[in-house]
Structure formats: structure tokens, C-alpha cells
Amino acid sequence: MHERLWKSLDQSIPEQVKLKDEQKQAIIAEAHRRLDSKSPSRKPTLKPLITVVAVVGIAGFLAVPYIQQEMGEQANEQLVSVEALQKVSIPGENLATLITAIYVDETKEMIYADGKSIYAFDTESKTKEILVEDANSSGYNVAANERWIIWKQDAEEGYSILNRLNGETRNIPDELHGMQIDGDQLTSISVGNGEGVWFTQLDLLTLEQTKLSDLTKIHFEPVKGGTGKFIIADKVESGNSKFAFTVHDLKSHRQIGKYSFPYENAINLSISGNKVFAELYNKGDTGPVLGYVDLTDGQFYKVETPKFFTYAVFEDILALDIPVKDSRTVKLYRIENNKAYALPVLDHIQERLVKPRFTPEGALVVNVEGADFYSLYVVDATKLE
């Protein structure tokens, strides 16, 4: 009979409401208690079916507060999703131009290059401004924040640096790769002046350059996160079952510690808070797993996720490029107890979403691939609490 009551209660609840098992147990138990507490009639002729109907009737009445609470929580979740999500459309542009667009948290700008000029699109006023005319640069050779624009002119040596606050432009002779700006500091892989290949830090105010690591001695490009740290991977020996790396502080240039992933290979390393994430795999694996080393205890943790192609992470918010039917797209998750739980923020979007990336302040940027190719979505992960 208990199973029939459970099934009947499920049928009486709206489809969009999902009560927890413990809530259903409490409802049915309370319904039984209320029936048992009533004075019996002189002729107890109640049949089992009538009893079921009576219990379900009471259970349905008792379920109302739970249903109201659940529907309220769903409404709040949907409201939060709407507030956190913004669609940015830039007519006249295309995916090839916007795939490298840089979102600036402080100014709410989308900065991008079209091979000729460098632009800033204000996502609030919906206005476009030319930052650098005749830059002759693709977006892959541009770095930007609210203070600086750095770019390489195609077929020209060196890089140009624009101070957005005073309009002054200067040039440096080095070839720069993997540029990332943090305030007034630029980190990059520098090649120039016959001095080999170095991971360097450039003070954009003074143009003073600091060499952080000689990359001719290692096989892997260093990775820097938005938390004042950078990573150097050790040279991997053939057949080694561990991927070792060191973490360094950008301000003091000191090594924080040595760590390792218990996998042969690690790619797409990133730093979020005090954790170093990576896509991990061993020879023969059919796909990567997601894992991280927590710098507080030095231990490795694996995150349980659906199958994915690439990822981006900010604190406990995870963006995964996952397979969907015969295609793929980007979905959002929250990491709890090292398991990825789906968030509905992007579920209503029909277009295919590509290239997830987070800004240092927690804005996720994804591009649209399809008819709406001149659009991007921005999700404020800090509003998904």
C-alpha cells in the first residue's frame, strides 16, 4: 500500500515540482497520523481503496507548503539566472572576429580586433569605439584591460603598447606570446635579442622587464591565473606516471611549492583561487578527466563530471564544453563535494555555444556559433550563489 500512496502522491504534485524523498515521507506519515487520531465510526466499513484516497487527500493538502516552497525556489533560481545572463550582439561582426574578444569587467567592454582596427563595444550603452586605427592585428595578438591595449602589427617587429588613460603609445622590440595583463603588469613568453625564450614580467609603466623562468630548459609553457600566481611544469620523462609542476608567486617571484597530478599528461592548466585545475589523461584514455591540486594541503582531487571536451573554472562555477546529441555546446555546473551539478543558466539557449573563458572577476564569456554568430553571452558567476 505504501508504494501506491507514494505513486498517488507523485501524480497529485505538479510536474514542474520535485519534492525530496524525505519531504514525501513526512507528508505521508503526517497523513497517516491524522487519520489514526480520528475517532473510529461505529461501523468501520472503510475499504483499502477509500483509505488510500483519504490519505492521499490529506497528503495533498499537507504537500501545499512544500510545493509552494519548491516553486518559490525554482522562481528565485530562474530570476537569478536571468539577472546573471547577458546577451551581447555586435551587428556587422562575425565569429572569426569575436572568438578572441576580451571582456573587461571594470568597464563592461568587449574588446576585439578585425584585422584592421581594435574596437571597444560598451555592453551597457551598446556603442562601439575605435581604440586603435590601422592596428593591422588579429585578436590572437591583442591583450587588453581597462588601462592598456597591447598588440602586434602583422608583418612588423615588436609590439605596441597603448596607455588608455593618457593616449601615449610606446613600442618594445620583443616577440610576445601568451600575453596576460594584471593591473599594470604584463606576463608573457618573450623571444628576442638573441637571449633565448623566457617567461617574463613587464612593468607597463616603466617598461622594466623581469625574467622569471628560462623556457629553453623545460617543455611546457607556463600558465598564470588571475590570482597573482604562475605555474612551471617540470620536464616529463617518458613513461612517468606523474605530471609534476611548481607554483610561484608573481609579486615575490618565489616558489610556493612543488606538486603533481597522478596522470601522465596535463593540459589546459589554470589557477582558480588556491586550486590548480587541469584536463588529465593517460596514454590510451578515450577522454580527459578534470582534477585539481589544492595548494592548502597539496592533495589531488578528481571532479566527477559528464564527458567533456574542454573546461573553464571560476571558484566553484564550472563551464564545460560537452557533447549534445550529434553536436556539442557549453553548459554550466557548480562543483560541490568534488562533483559537478548542472545549473540551468544556459539551458534555454538553442544556439551552439563555444570557447568558454572566465575573466579574473568571474564573468564567463562564450561565443555563439550559428545564425547569430555576431553575438556572445556573458554570465556573471558571482550572481549564481
N, C-alpha and C positions, 0 to 999 in steps of 0.2 A: 504493500500500500504506500510505503514511503516513496518509492520510485514514481508511483502515479501522482502523488501530491507534488513531487518535485517537478515532474513534467507539466502538470497543470499550471503550476505557478509560473514556470517559464513561458507558457503560452499566454498567460494573462498580463505579462510585462511587455511594454512596447519594445519593438525590435532594436531601436537605437540605444536602449538602456541595457547595460551589462552589470548585473549585481554580482558581488563576490559570493563564493560558496558559503562563507561564514555568515553573510547577511541573509542568505536564503534559509540557512539552518535556523537562525534566530527568529525569522518570521514564522516558519512552520511550527517551531517549538512553542512560540507565544500563542499561536492559533490553537494548538492542542491544549495549552494550559487554560485558555479562556473557555473552551468547550467543556473541559473536565470540571471547571469550577462552577458551572451552571447546575442548578438543581435538576435532577432527573425527572422526567414526566412520569405519570402513573403507569402508562403503558409504553415501555421502551421499544418502539417499533422502528427505530431508525435503521435503515439498511446501509451497508458499506458505501454504496454509491452516494447516498444522501450525505453520509458523513464526510466523504471526500469533498463534495460540493460545499458543505458548510465550512470545512477547514480552509478550502481554497478561497471562499468568500471572505473569511476573516483575514487570511493571509494576504489577499489582495489589498484589503483595507490597511493592514499593517505595513504593507510594502510602499505605500504612498510617500512617506517621508524619505525612504531610501531612494525611490525613483526621482523625487524632486531634487534630492542632493546630487544624484548621479547626473541628471540632466543639467543641473546648475554647473557642475564641474566641467561637463562637456562644453557648455556655452562659454565658460570662462576660458577654457583651453582654446576654443576657436577664436575668441576675441584676442587672446594673447598672440595667436598665430597671425591674425590679420595685422595687429599693431607691429609685429616684428618683421613682417614681409613687405618689401617694396619692389615694384617693377620699374625698371629704368629703360625707357625706349629712346633711342637716338636715331631718328629718321635720317636716311642718307648714308648711314654707315653699314657695315656688314660684319659677319662673324670673323673673317680674316683680320679685320682691323681691331675688333673689340675683344678677341680672345686673350689679348695681353693687357687689357685695360686694368689700371691700378685705381682702387678705391681709397680715397683719403678720408679717414674718419673725422678729422678735425674740421674740415671744410665741406664735407659731404659732396666731394667732386669725384667724377670718373675721369681719369687722365689717360689719354690714349694717343697713338700716332698712326697716321695713314700712309706713311712712306714719304710724305712731303712735309707736313707741319705736325706740331704737337698741340693737342687741344685739352681743354678742361670743360667738362659738362657738369653744370651745377644741378644736382638731382632734386633740389627743392624749388628753384626758380625755373627749371627746365631751359636754361640758357647756355649757349656754347661760346667759349672764348678761345682765341688762338694764343697759346703761350709762347710758342717759338715758330716763326715763319721760316720756310726753307730749311727745316732741320734735316731733311733727306734721311730720315731714320725710321726703321721699323720698330714696333713696340718691343721686340725682343732685346733691343739695345737702349731701352729707356728705364730709368729709375726715378721715382718722384715721391715727395711728401708735401706737406703744406709750406715748406720753406725752400725746397730745392728741386730743380729738374736737371738730370744728368743724362746725356745722350751721346751716341756716336753717329757722326755723319757718314753715310755709306761712301766707300772709296776714299775716305780721309783717315789720316793717322790721328790717334789720340781721341780724347773725349772732351766734351764741353760741359761746363757747369754753370747753371743759371741760378743766381740768388734771387728768389721771387720777391723778397722784401725790398731790395733796392734796385733790382733790374740789372745788376752787374753780371757779366759773363766772363769766365776765365777758361783756360784750356790746360789739360795735362797730357803729356806725350804717351803715357802707358796705355796698353790694351787692357780693358777691364771686362771681367766675366762674372756672372752670378752676383750682380750688384744688389745690395740691400742697404737702405738708409734707416738709421735710428737717430732721430734728432738731427744733430749736426755732424754725425759720424757715418762714413760710408765704409762698408766692408765688401771686399770683392777678391777675386783671383786676379792678380796683376802680373802681366807679362811685359817686360820692357828693359831697355838699356843693357841688354846682354847679361842680366843678373838672374836669369832663370825664371821659375814660376813660383810665386809667393802668394799666400793668403795674407792680405794686408788690411789695415785700417787707415782711412784717410780722414783727417780733420778738414771738413769743408770750409771752415772759416779761415784757417791758416794754410791749408794745403800741405800740412805736415803729415808724412806717411810713416806708419809703423809696420814693420814686417812681423807677422805673428807666427807663421809657420812656413818652412821650405817644402813646397809640394813636390819637388823632384824626388823626395825620399819616400813618398807614400803613393798609394794607388788611387785613393779616393778623395773626391772633392769635399772640403769641409762644409758643414751645414750650420747655419746660425738661426736661432729662433728670435722671437720678439721679446726675449726676457734677459738680454744682456749676456748671453752665453753663446759659445760656438763649439762645434764638435770636430774632432780629427779622428778618422778611422785608421787603425793600425793596418799595416800591410798584411793581407791574408795569405797564409801559407796554404798550398794545395792540400786538400784533404782535411783541413782544420774544421772541426765541428762547432767552433765558436767564432762569432764576429766581435772582435774587441775594438774599443774606442775610448778616447779620453774626452772629457768635458772641461772647457776653460772659461774663465770669467773675462769678459771683454774689457772691463774697466781696469782691472789689476793685471790682466794678461797672465794670471796664474792658473795652474791646473787645479781643477776642483777634485777630480778623481778619475780612476780607471774603472771601466765597466765592460760588460759583454752581453751579447744576445746568444742564447744557446741554439743558434742556427748557423748554417754555413754562409748564408748571404742575407744582407740587409740593404734595402733601397728606400728612397724617399724618407730619409731620417728627418725628424722635426722635433722641436722642443716646445712643449706646452706646459707652462708653469714650472714644476720641478720634475717633469717626466720627459724622457726621450722616447718617442714613438718611432716605429719603422714597419715597413712591409717585410716579412721574413719568409724565407723558404730554403729548403734543402734540395739538393740535386734529385730530380725525378718527381718533385711535388707538382701537382696539377694547378695549384694556385697559391697565392700568398696567405699568410695569417697576419693578424695585427697584434702587436705586442709592444710593451714599453718597459723601460727600466726606471724605477722610482729612485731618484737621487737621494731621497731622505734615508732609505735603508739599503740601497744598492741592489735590490732584488728585481728579478724579471717577473712580469705578469703578462699572461696571454688574455686578450679580449675576445670574447665569444661574439662573432659577427656572422651575418649571412655572407655568401660568396661575393667578393668584390674585386674590382679592377684597380682602383686607387682610392686614396682617402685624404681627408684634411681634418684637423682636430683643433679645437679651442677649449681648454679646460675639460669639462665633461660632455661637450657637444661634439658629435662626430658626424661628418659628411662622408657618405660612401657612394662611389660610382658602382652601381650594381646591375646585374642582368635583369631585364623585364621582358618577358615573352621572347620575341626574336630581336630585341633591341637592348638598350641599356639607358640608364638615367641616374640622376643624383637624388638620394633620399637622406633625410636627417634622422639621427639617433641620439639618445642620451646614454652615456656609459654609467651603469650602476652595478656595483659589485663585479666589475670586470665583464659585464655582459651588455651588449648594445640593444636598447629598447627603442622601437620605432617611434618617431614623432610625426604628427600629421601635417606639418607646416607646408610641405611641398606636394602633398598627395593630389591636390586638385589640379595641378598644372599638367596639361596634356602634352606640351612640347617636350622634346628631349633636352635634358639639362647636361651640360658638360663642364669640365675643368673647375672643380670646386677648389677655392682657396680662401683662407681666413686672413683678415688684416690683424695687426697687433692688438687692436682694441676689441676684436671679436665679431667683426662683420664678415659673414660668408658671402662670397661673390660667385655666381655661376652664370655661364652663358647659355643662351637659347640656340639650339641647332634645329632649324626648320624654317617654316614660312616667316616666323617672327625673329629672324636672325639678327636684327638690329637692336635686340633687347637683351637685358641682363636682369637677374634678380639679386637683391641684396637682403640678407636675413641678419637681423641684429640678435646674435646669440645671447647677449646679456638680458634680453627680454623673454627668454624661454625658461625662466626659473619656475 
